[in-house]
Amino acid sequence: MEMLNTFLQQNASVPDGLIGLLRYVVPALSLLLLLRCVIPLLTFRREPEIWAWLNFADGNQVPITHWENVIGRSKNCDVTINFPTVSRNHAVLTRYDDGSWTITDAGSKDGVYVNGKQVQICALNSRSRLSIGGVEMHLQPISEKQEQKMAQLRTKAASGWDGVANLMLLSVLQILMALGFLLGGAGEQILMIAEGFGGILLCQWVLFLFYMIIKRKSFEVETIAFFLCTIGMAAIATVKPQEAMKQLIAMVLGVLVFLFIGWSLRDLERAKKVRYLAVLAGVGFLLITLVFGTEYYGAKNWLVIGGMSLQPSELSKVCFVFAGASTMDRIMNKRNLIMFIAYSVVICGCLALMNDFGTALIFFCAFLIIAYLRSGSMGTVALAITALAFAGVLALRIAPHALQRFATWRHVWEDPHNAGYQQTQALMCIASGGLLGLGPGRGMLHHVFAADSDIAFATISEEWGLITAVLTVLAIAALACFTIRTARVARSSFYIIGGCTAAGILVIQTTLNCLGTLDILPFTGVPFPLLSNGGTSMIGAWGLLAFVKAADTRQNASFAVRLNGRESE
């Protein structure tokens, strides 16, 4: 190592030239990598899966394309029956993992009849005669052979070779970034930095090989996640290289959580059981923090155990998504919705008592997404936003920590040496970095507090350029757009609500982090998902990503979807 440092000092112009080249190569490689990952996610053909047919007495046939289907007079129903005796939301037709079906009365006026008997919930078969508001019909499930044929006709995920090519690009990017720090003079810390980048490289290839073993070929979502982890490692290498291994361990734990949640979602009945544990864990994490937590910078949201700092609220986000995701028969149950509202109030109340209003805002936005997806009512969302406005005014009056954040907003240049110090420094460093950056380790922002977490976006902009920093934001946006596309053809409302809420949280966090750094929004200190330094944040982000992955119904794409027939060959 000493010989290498001596050589670099004697040939200083060589590193300068190579770093200058890296300033162009890294953004170009990042753009190429994201294009290769994003285009398949945003252009795949969306075919609805037909699981059964509803045959009406007049000879009409209606395809059943989801596992939960609302039958009623409303145009928003999955199966619309325009008949005056049919309620707006009359019944819910549900398919289960084993292929069985049930019909549930959704609080209709005239009831649901199966084989002439009124039922609240009843199992169905191909001989069952249904009467909904006096309209006669019967269910015709597809056969096992038809289900196998349908699986073969679905859009195929990208080939395994596409995944190999993407990972090769990402591996080259990681090697070049690590080399950039070596050339930039990080000789003493280069071993820690190399372990960080090398660990990500090893982890991504191991996960990819595991996917090949279980015959899953789609790796675009995971490649984007590892790309964000790589950019985050570059920020850590600049600011706190000694924490590279800690962040790497957190990423590995996050991948394991990602796989566990994906396994849980393979079976909806198992997912429901896990959800009940998640409900308890979500509140439990916050209550433990409230009692035993340590206060930093006005917010009591940290738990210190043996010198290790944890932020349990990041894990509560995953639990909250589990709690909010629900199958359609439960969505139609008003008691279930009221219980979820009460659960949300308890969660946000605990965060308010901790003075962690940034995280509380994220939970509230997640609640709005779930409330809209479960009720379909903008009135419900508007009422909730109104309630937030009153709660926000009250919080600002009783919490000086939150009030100070709002007082600084849009006025950071009035107090650049105190309250506005972080953001003014971030803004100047973003400007100095330009489009291509100054080069690894050559920035000044690493002297500012939380340069690898709260304002990591600025650190990346300064050293690797605004182009690379913006690409990280676009990567999160691409994941959200992919989730919206898959939601239209997702099998269960559980996957739709879980995926959209998880993607919403990732987008909201990214927005608050980046726009807070730029002083466009109040500075909340929330982490940039998968990029900011923070172990629990990393684990939580991978956990949320599992819901995005579970909604993917492309052929051989998601490990959360069981293989069928020749798919497994």
LUMDRENLO-509054 format. One record per residue (C-alpha): x, y, z; residue number from 1; residue in one letter. Coordinates in steps of 0.02 Angstrom, whole numbers, m for minus. Layout:
<sites>
SITE_X_Y_Z_NUM_A
...
</sites>
This chain:
<sites>
SITE_0_0_0_1_M
SITE_144_120_39_2_E
SITE_225_81_m128_3_M
SITE_60_116_m217_4_L
SITE_39_283_m127_5_N
SITE_219_331_m170_6_T
SITE_187_290_m353_7_F
SITE_29_394_m355_8_L
SITE_116_542_m275_9_Q
SITE_257_535_m403_10_Q
SITE_134_524_m546_11_N
SITE_m1_644_m485_12_A
SITE_m53_695_m660_13_S
SITE_m103_515_m701_14_V
SITE_m234_503_m562_15_P
SITE_m299_675_m606_16_D
SITE_m324_621_m786_17_G
SITE_m407_458_m737_18_L
SITE_m524_545_m614_19_I
SITE_m568_669_m750_20_G
SITE_m614_521_m860_21_L
SITE_m716_443_m719_22_L
SITE_m820_602_m706_23_R
SITE_m885_563_m881_24_Y
SITE_m889_372_m871_25_V
SITE_m988_354_m709_26_V
SITE_m1140_457_m764_27_P
SITE_m1137_372_m935_28_A
SITE_m1132_197_m858_29_L
SITE_m1267_244_m732_30_S
SITE_m1381_309_m870_31_L
SITE_m1354_155_m979_32_L
SITE_m1385_39_m831_33_L
SITE_m1548_125_m782_34_L
SITE_m1611_128_m961_35_L
SITE_m1581_m59_m976_36_R
SITE_m1675_m90_m813_37_C
SITE_m1814_38_m829_38_V
SITE_m1870_11_m1009_39_I
SITE_m1928_m171_m980_40_P
SITE_m2018_m117_m821_41_L
SITE_m2115_22_m907_42_L
SITE_m2152_m58_m1075_43_T
SITE_m2205_m237_m1039_44_F
SITE_m2373_m291_m1108_45_R
SITE_m2506_m297_m973_46_R
SITE_m2623_m444_m1001_47_E
SITE_m2762_m476_m874_48_P
SITE_m2765_m654_m810_49_E
SITE_m2935_m739_m829_50_I
SITE_m2971_m851_m680_51_W
SITE_m3156_m889_m709_52_A
SITE_m3311_m839_m805_53_W
SITE_m3477_m777_m740_54_L
SITE_m3614_m850_m851_55_N
SITE_m3779_m756_m845_56_F
SITE_m3951_m828_m882_57_A
SITE_m3966_m720_m1039_58_D
SITE_m3810_m801_m1113_59_G
SITE_m3686_m661_m1075_60_N
SITE_m3514_m708_m1010_61_Q
SITE_m3403_m594_m903_62_V
SITE_m3218_m636_m873_63_P
SITE_m3156_m634_m693_64_I
SITE_m2981_m561_m699_65_T
SITE_m2936_m539_m515_66_H
SITE_m2937_m644_m358_67_W
SITE_m3058_m522_m274_68_E
SITE_m3198_m446_m375_69_N
SITE_m3334_m326_m319_70_V
SITE_m3502_m361_m401_71_I
SITE_m3628_m220_m402_72_G
SITE_m3717_m81_m495_73_R
SITE_m3576_47_m479_74_S
SITE_m3468_79_m631_75_K
SITE_m3315_59_m519_76_N
SITE_m3357_m124_m483_77_C
SITE_m3256_m263_m563_78_D
SITE_m3419_m340_m624_79_V
SITE_m3552_m209_m658_80_T
SITE_m3735_m265_m662_81_I
SITE_m3845_m119_m712_82_N
SITE_m4005_m178_m628_83_F
SITE_m4106_m76_m501_84_P
SITE_m4117_m215_m370_85_T
SITE_m3928_m236_m367_86_V
SITE_m3837_m130_m236_87_S
SITE_m3694_m17_m286_88_R
SITE_m3571_m136_m201_89_N
SITE_m3672_m295_m182_90_H
SITE_m3552_m442_m160_91_A
SITE_m3370_m494_m167_92_V
SITE_m3314_m645_m267_93_L
SITE_m3149_m714_m198_94_T
SITE_m3024_m842_m261_95_R
SITE_m2899_m925_m143_96_Y
SITE_m2725_m998_m169_97_D
SITE_m2792_m1175_m184_98_D
SITE_m2910_m1125_m326_99_G
SITE_m3070_m1124_m221_100_S
SITE_m3198_m982_m230_101_W
SITE_m3317_m897_m110_102_T
SITE_m3453_m765_m124_103_I
SITE_m3476_m636_16_104_T
SITE_m3622_m518_44_105_D
SITE_m3552_m340_52_106_A
SITE_m3698_m270_152_107_G
SITE_m3822_m271_8_108_S
SITE_m4008_m232_28_109_K
SITE_m4077_m386_m59_110_D
SITE_m3944_m511_m5_111_G
SITE_m3846_m647_m97_112_V
SITE_m3923_m817_m135_113_Y
SITE_m3831_m978_m175_114_V
SITE_m3937_m1124_m236_115_N
SITE_m4092_m1033_m173_116_G
SITE_m4026_m1001_4_117_K
SITE_m3975_m830_69_118_Q
SITE_m3794_m828_128_119_V
SITE_m3671_m708_207_120_Q
SITE_m3519_m804_144_121_I
SITE_m3523_m967_49_122_C
SITE_m3402_m1082_m45_123_A
SITE_m3438_m1103_m230_124_L
SITE_m3412_m1234_m363_125_N
SITE_m3456_m1249_m548_126_S
SITE_m3631_m1311_m504_127_R
SITE_m3674_m1168_m386_128_S
SITE_m3818_m1057_m444_129_R
SITE_m3802_m875_m389_130_L
SITE_m3936_m743_m372_131_S
SITE_m3879_m564_m344_132_I
SITE_m4021_m438_m335_133_G
SITE_m4130_m560_m431_134_G
SITE_m4002_m581_m571_135_V
SITE_m3962_m766_m600_136_E
SITE_m3787_m826_m643_137_M
SITE_m3661_m964_m609_138_H
SITE_m3471_m966_m590_139_L
SITE_m3364_m1066_m711_140_Q
SITE_m3183_m1077_m646_141_P
SITE_m3048_m1114_m773_142_I
SITE_m2973_m1288_m772_143_S
SITE_m2797_m1330_m715_144_E
SITE_m2745_m1357_m896_145_K
SITE_m2815_m1187_m945_146_Q
SITE_m2723_m1107_m799_147_E
SITE_m2559_m1183_m860_148_Q
SITE_m2593_m1121_m1037_149_K
SITE_m2630_m946_m971_150_M
SITE_m2466_m945_m873_151_A
SITE_m2369_m986_m1032_152_Q
SITE_m2451_m844_m1129_153_L
SITE_m2408_m708_m1003_154_R
SITE_m2273_m582_m1046_155_T
SITE_m2103_m657_m1011_156_K
SITE_m1982_m570_m897_157_A
SITE_m1813_m519_m965_158_A
SITE_m1698_m663_m1002_159_S
SITE_m1563_m717_m881_160_G
SITE_m1432_m649_m1001_161_W
SITE_m1508_m476_m986_162_D
SITE_m1485_m489_m797_163_G
SITE_m1304_m543_m822_164_V
SITE_m1269_m396_m937_165_A
SITE_m1348_m273_m814_166_N
SITE_m1249_m343_m668_167_L
SITE_m1089_m335_m770_168_M
SITE_m1121_m150_m802_169_L
SITE_m1157_m122_m617_170_L
SITE_m1001_m219_m566_171_S
SITE_m894_m112_m682_172_V
SITE_m973_43_m606_173_L
SITE_m933_m17_m429_174_Q
SITE_m752_m59_m474_175_I
SITE_m728_111_m557_176_L
SITE_m800_202_m406_177_M
SITE_m685_109_m286_178_A
SITE_m538_144_m402_179_L
SITE_m586_328_m404_180_G
SITE_m567_339_m215_181_F
SITE_m397_255_m227_182_L
SITE_m340_378_m359_183_L
SITE_m417_520_m259_184_G
SITE_m295_488_m116_185_G
SITE_m400_379_1_186_A
SITE_m253_261_26_187_G
SITE_m275_237_213_188_E
SITE_m461_200_201_189_Q
SITE_m457_107_34_190_I
SITE_m472_m64_116_191_L
SITE_m634_m15_204_192_M
SITE_m699_66_45_193_I
SITE_m655_m86_m60_194_A
SITE_m743_m199_65_195_E
SITE_m899_m92_50_196_G
SITE_m907_m92_m140_197_F
SITE_m845_m272_m153_198_G
SITE_m976_m331_m29_199_G
SITE_m1117_m256_m131_200_I
SITE_m1045_m334_m289_201_L
SITE_m1037_m506_m208_202_L
SITE_m1211_m492_m133_203_C
SITE_m1294_m445_m298_204_Q
SITE_m1217_m592_m390_205_W
SITE_m1262_m716_m252_206_V
SITE_m1443_m656_m255_207_L
SITE_m1445_m667_m445_208_F
SITE_m1380_m847_m442_209_L
SITE_m1514_m889_m313_210_F
SITE_m1645_m820_m433_211_Y
SITE_m1577_m930_m572_212_M
SITE_m1589_m1083_m459_213_I
SITE_m1772_m1048_m420_214_I
SITE_m1804_m1008_m604_215_K
SITE_m1840_m822_m587_216_R
SITE_m1766_m717_m727_217_K
SITE_m1820_m540_m688_218_S
SITE_m1687_m444_m593_219_F
SITE_m1720_m263_m645_220_E
SITE_m1798_m207_m481_221_V
SITE_m1656_m283_m381_222_E
SITE_m1524_m209_m497_223_T
SITE_m1597_m35_m470_224_I
SITE_m1593_m65_m282_225_A
SITE_m1410_m119_m287_226_F
SITE_m1370_32_m396_227_F
SITE_m1442_147_m261_228_L
SITE_m1345_53_m127_229_C
SITE_m1186_77_m230_230_T
SITE_m1213_265_m246_231_I
SITE_m1249_271_m59_232_G
SITE_m1087_178_m25_233_M
SITE_m996_314_m124_234_A
SITE_m1066_444_m4_235_A
SITE_m1015_340_146_236_I
SITE_m840_315_74_237_A
SITE_m820_503_68_238_T
SITE_m894_547_238_239_V
SITE_m876_395_352_240_K
SITE_m777_254_268_241_P
SITE_m763_166_436_242_Q
SITE_m951_132_428_243_E
SITE_m946_48_257_244_A
SITE_m949_m127_333_245_M
SITE_m1092_m82_449_246_K
SITE_m1196_m22_303_247_Q
SITE_m1150_m177_203_248_L
SITE_m1211_m290_344_249_I
SITE_m1373_m191_352_250_A
SITE_m1395_m214_165_251_M
SITE_m1372_m403_180_252_V
SITE_m1501_m407_321_253_L
SITE_m1615_m302_212_254_G
SITE_m1601_m427_68_255_V
SITE_m1646_m568_190_256_L
SITE_m1799_m469_248_257_V
SITE_m1842_m440_64_258_F
SITE_m1838_m628_32_259_L
SITE_m1936_m669_190_260_F
SITE_m2077_m548_148_261_I
SITE_m2080_m613_m30_262_G
SITE_m2096_m791_36_263_W
SITE_m2237_m736_152_264_S
SITE_m2332_m657_7_265_L
SITE_m2327_m817_m97_266_R
SITE_m2475_m878_6_267_D
SITE_m2607_m748_48_268_L
SITE_m2671_m848_196_269_E
SITE_m2495_m851_266_270_R
SITE_m2477_m666_227_271_A
SITE_m2632_m629_330_272_K
SITE_m2557_m720_479_273_K
SITE_m2394_m624_460_274_V
SITE_m2495_m464_449_275_R
SITE_m2565_m489_624_276_Y
SITE_m2388_m505_692_277_L
SITE_m2338_m351_593_278_A
SITE_m2479_m250_672_279_V
SITE_m2413_m289_846_280_L
SITE_m2232_m263_795_281_A
SITE_m2269_m94_714_282_G
SITE_m2340_m23_875_283_V
SITE_m2217_m118_984_284_G
SITE_m2064_m42_898_285_F
SITE_m2130_133_929_286_L
SITE_m2184_102_1109_287_L
SITE_m2013_31_1153_288_I
SITE_m1931_182_1074_289_T
SITE_m2049_299_1166_290_L
SITE_m2002_221_1333_291_V
SITE_m1818_179_1310_292_F
SITE_m1770_290_1163_293_G
SITE_m1634_423_1157_294_T
SITE_m1667_599_1097_295_E
SITE_m1559_673_960_296_Y
SITE_m1586_848_892_297_Y
SITE_m1760_865_966_298_G
SITE_m1830_696_912_299_A
SITE_m1836_543_1026_300_K
SITE_m1831_416_885_301_N
SITE_m1669_321_918_302_W
SITE_m1641_163_1019_303_L
SITE_m1462_136_1079_304_V
SITE_m1414_m44_1117_305_I
SITE_m1235_m83_1162_306_G
SITE_m1165_64_1067_307_G
SITE_m1271_25_913_308_M
SITE_m1403_152_863_309_S
SITE_m1568_93_788_310_L
SITE_m1718_188_720_311_Q
SITE_m1864_68_744_312_P
SITE_m1988_183_655_313_S
SITE_m1905_130_490_314_E
SITE_m1957_m50_523_315_L
SITE_m2130_7_575_316_S
SITE_m2156_69_397_317_K
SITE_m2148_m110_333_318_V
SITE_m2267_m166_470_319_C
SITE_m2386_m25_425_320_F
SITE_m2395_m81_244_321_V
SITE_m2431_m259_301_322_F
SITE_m2568_m195_415_323_A
SITE_m2647_m86_280_324_G
SITE_m2644_m214_140_325_A
SITE_m2804_m313_148_326_S
SITE_m2905_m431_39_327_T
SITE_m3065_m365_m39_328_M
SITE_m3188_m451_78_329_D
SITE_m3105_m363_224_330_R
SITE_m3097_m197_131_331_I
SITE_m3286_m200_115_332_M
SITE_m3301_m227_303_333_N
SITE_m3323_m54_384_334_K
SITE_m3269_m120_554_335_R
SITE_m3102_m173_479_336_N
SITE_m3076_0_403_337_L
SITE_m3117_86_568_338_I
SITE_m2991_m24_658_339_M
SITE_m2858_22_532_340_F
SITE_m2895_207_556_341_I
SITE_m2876_184_743_342_A
SITE_m2712_91_715_343_Y
SITE_m2648_235_607_344_S
SITE_m2695_361_742_345_V
SITE_m2596_262_872_346_V
SITE_m2444_253_757_347_I
SITE_m2445_439_715_348_C
SITE_m2481_482_897_349_G
SITE_m2326_387_955_350_C
SITE_m2220_477_825_351_L
SITE_m2291_645_878_352_A
SITE_m2244_609_1059_353_L
SITE_m2067_572_997_354_M
SITE_m2066_739_903_355_N
SITE_m2027_640_744_356_D
SITE_m2145_738_633_357_F
SITE_m2052_696_472_358_G
SITE_m2085_510_493_359_T
SITE_m2262_547_553_360_A
SITE_m2293_639_389_361_L
SITE_m2233_488_290_362_I
SITE_m2350_373_387_363_F
SITE_m2494_493_359_364_F
SITE_m2462_499_171_365_C
SITE_m2456_308_171_366_A
SITE_m2623_309_263_367_F
SITE_m2697_422_128_368_L
SITE_m2642_300_m7_369_I
SITE_m2716_152_86_370_I
SITE_m2876_248_128_371_A
SITE_m2904_293_m55_372_Y
SITE_m2864_118_m119_373_L
SITE_m2978_39_10_374_R
SITE_m3124_161_m3_375_S
SITE_m3105_236_m177_376_G
SITE_m3171_398_m102_377_S
SITE_m3082_564_m124_378_M
SITE_m3199_631_10_379_G
SITE_m3116_516_137_380_T
SITE_m2945_578_84_381_V
SITE_m2999_761_91_382_A
SITE_m3068_736_267_383_L
SITE_m2905_657_322_384_A
SITE_m2803_800_248_385_I
SITE_m2912_925_339_386_T
SITE_m2881_832_502_387_A
SITE_m2693_837_465_388_L
SITE_m2699_1026_443_389_A
SITE_m2775_1049_616_390_F
SITE_m2653_924_692_391_A
SITE_m2507_1012_606_392_G
SITE_m2555_1182_677_393_V
SITE_m2569_1106_850_394_L
SITE_m2401_1018_831_395_A
SITE_m2314_1180_782_396_L
SITE_m2382_1267_936_397_R
SITE_m2327_1133_1059_398_I
SITE_m2166_1070_976_399_A
SITE_m2028_1201_959_400_P
SITE_m1919_1075_867_401_H
SITE_m2045_1064_724_402_A
SITE_m2080_1251_729_403_L
SITE_m1895_1290_706_404_Q
SITE_m1890_1181_549_405_R
SITE_m2035_1277_475_406_F
SITE_m1962_1445_528_407_A
SITE_m1800_1405_435_408_T
SITE_m1891_1347_278_409_W
SITE_m1859_1466_132_410_R
SITE_m1751_1574_247_411_H
SITE_m1590_1471_258_412_V
SITE_m1483_1612_188_413_W
SITE_m1539_1727_328_414_E
SITE_m1445_1619_454_415_D
SITE_m1314_1523_353_416_P
SITE_m1200_1492_502_417_H
SITE_m1330_1418_619_418_N
SITE_m1506_1355_577_419_A
SITE_m1478_1358_390_420_G
SITE_m1299_1292_392_421_Y
SITE_m1331_1117_322_422_Q
SITE_m1439_1174_178_423_Q
SITE_m1335_1325_127_424_T
SITE_m1179_1216_123_425_Q
SITE_m1274_1084_24_426_A
SITE_m1335_1210_m103_427_L
SITE_m1161_1283_m129_428_M
SITE_m1083_1111_m148_429_C
SITE_m1216_1055_m273_430_I
SITE_m1177_1210_m375_431_A
SITE_m989_1180_m365_432_S
SITE_m1009_999_m422_433_G
SITE_m1096_1047_m583_434_G
SITE_m1161_913_m699_435_L
SITE_m1013_793_m684_436_L
SITE_m948_824_m507_437_G
SITE_m777_862_m434_438_L
SITE_m723_682_m417_439_G
SITE_m724_556_m273_440_P
SITE_m659_625_m109_441_G
SITE_m631_798_m182_442_R
SITE_m784_883_m112_443_G
SITE_m802_988_45_444_M
SITE_m975_934_102_445_L
SITE_m906_786_200_446_H
SITE_m861_911_337_447_H
SITE_m1046_948_363_448_V
SITE_m1153_846_482_449_F
SITE_m1258_706_404_450_A
SITE_m1178_726_232_451_A
SITE_m1199_538_207_452_D
SITE_m1380_530_265_453_S
SITE_m1494_682_277_454_D
SITE_m1407_776_136_455_I
SITE_m1330_628_43_456_A
SITE_m1410_692_m118_457_F
SITE_m1298_847_m107_458_A
SITE_m1142_742_m71_459_T
SITE_m1172_638_m228_460_I
SITE_m1207_795_m329_461_S
SITE_m1045_876_m273_462_E
SITE_m928_730_m304_463_E
SITE_m1014_629_m442_464_W
SITE_m1117_765_m526_465_G
SITE_m1296_821_m535_466_L
SITE_m1330_698_m676_467_I
SITE_m1289_548_m565_468_T
SITE_m1388_621_m419_469_A
SITE_m1542_651_m528_470_V
SITE_m1529_473_m595_471_L
SITE_m1549_408_m417_472_T
SITE_m1712_505_m401_473_V
SITE_m1771_441_m570_474_L
SITE_m1732_264_m513_475_A
SITE_m1855_281_m369_476_I
SITE_m1983_360_m486_477_A
SITE_m1964_215_m607_478_A
SITE_m2001_90_m468_479_L
SITE_m2160_187_m426_480_A
SITE_m2217_193_m608_481_C
SITE_m2184_7_m625_482_F
SITE_m2292_m27_m472_483_T
SITE_m2436_75_m543_484_I
SITE_m2425_m21_m707_485_R
SITE_m2425_m191_m621_486_T
SITE_m2567_m140_m504_487_A
SITE_m2688_m141_m651_488_R
SITE_m2662_m327_m678_489_V
SITE_m2611_m384_m503_490_A
SITE_m2700_m537_m440_491_R
SITE_m2754_m481_m268_492_S
SITE_m2799_m317_m184_493_S
SITE_m2671_m368_m53_494_F
SITE_m2533_m350_m183_495_Y
SITE_m2608_m191_m258_496_I
SITE_m2623_m99_m92_497_I
SITE_m2458_m164_m25_498_G
SITE_m2360_m123_m183_499_G
SITE_m2435_50_m210_500_C
SITE_m2414_99_m27_501_T
SITE_m2234_38_m20_502_A
SITE_m2191_130_m181_503_A
SITE_m2280_284_m114_504_G
SITE_m2174_283_44_505_I
SITE_m2013_268_m59_506_L
SITE_m2066_415_m169_507_V
SITE_m2120_523_m22_508_I
SITE_m1957_492_71_509_Q
SITE_m1855_533_m84_510_T
SITE_m1955_691_m114_511_T
SITE_m1939_752_66_512_L
SITE_m1753_712_70_513_N
SITE_m1705_795_m95_514_C
SITE_m1823_944_m91_515_L
SITE_m1783_972_93_516_G
SITE_m1598_978_50_517_T
SITE_m1636_1107_m86_518_L
SITE_m1746_1209_34_519_D
SITE_m1896_1186_m80_520_I
SITE_m1986_1092_60_521_L
SITE_m1956_1102_249_522_P
SITE_m1801_1004_301_523_F
SITE_m1866_847_389_524_T
SITE_m1708_742_398_525_G
SITE_m1791_586_326_526_V
SITE_m1671_465_237_527_P
SITE_m1656_438_50_528_F
SITE_m1713_255_27_529_P
SITE_m1570_132_m4_530_L
SITE_m1446_275_m22_531_L
SITE_m1433_364_146_532_S
SITE_m1318_293_279_533_N
SITE_m1422_205_411_534_G
SITE_m1444_21_452_535_G
SITE_m1628_17_498_536_T
SITE_m1669_132_352_537_S
SITE_m1582_10_233_538_M
SITE_m1674_m141_304_539_I
SITE_m1841_m51_298_540_G
SITE_m1815_4_117_541_A
SITE_m1779_m174_60_542_W
SITE_m1932_m233_156_543_G
SITE_m2041_m107_62_544_L
SITE_m1963_m162_m101_545_L
SITE_m2031_m338_m72_546_A
SITE_m2210_m273_m92_547_F
SITE_m2162_m191_m257_548_V
SITE_m2087_m356_m317_549_K
SITE_m2237_m459_m260_550_A
SITE_m2357_m364_m374_551_A
SITE_m2259_m417_m530_552_D
SITE_m2360_m551_m624_553_T
SITE_m2246_m567_m776_554_R
SITE_m2197_m745_m818_555_Q
SITE_m2054_m808_m707_556_N
SITE_m2028_m633_m636_557_A
SITE_m2071_m629_m451_558_S
SITE_m2024_m760_m322_559_F
SITE_m2185_m709_m232_560_A
SITE_m2286_m788_m375_561_V
SITE_m2288_m977_m382_562_R
SITE_m2233_m1061_m543_563_L
SITE_m2367_m1153_m638_564_N
SITE_m2352_m1296_m759_565_G
SITE_m2217_m1275_m891_566_R
SITE_m2159_m1112_m811_567_E
SITE_m2054_m1218_m693_568_S
SITE_m1972_m1314_m834_569_E
</sites>
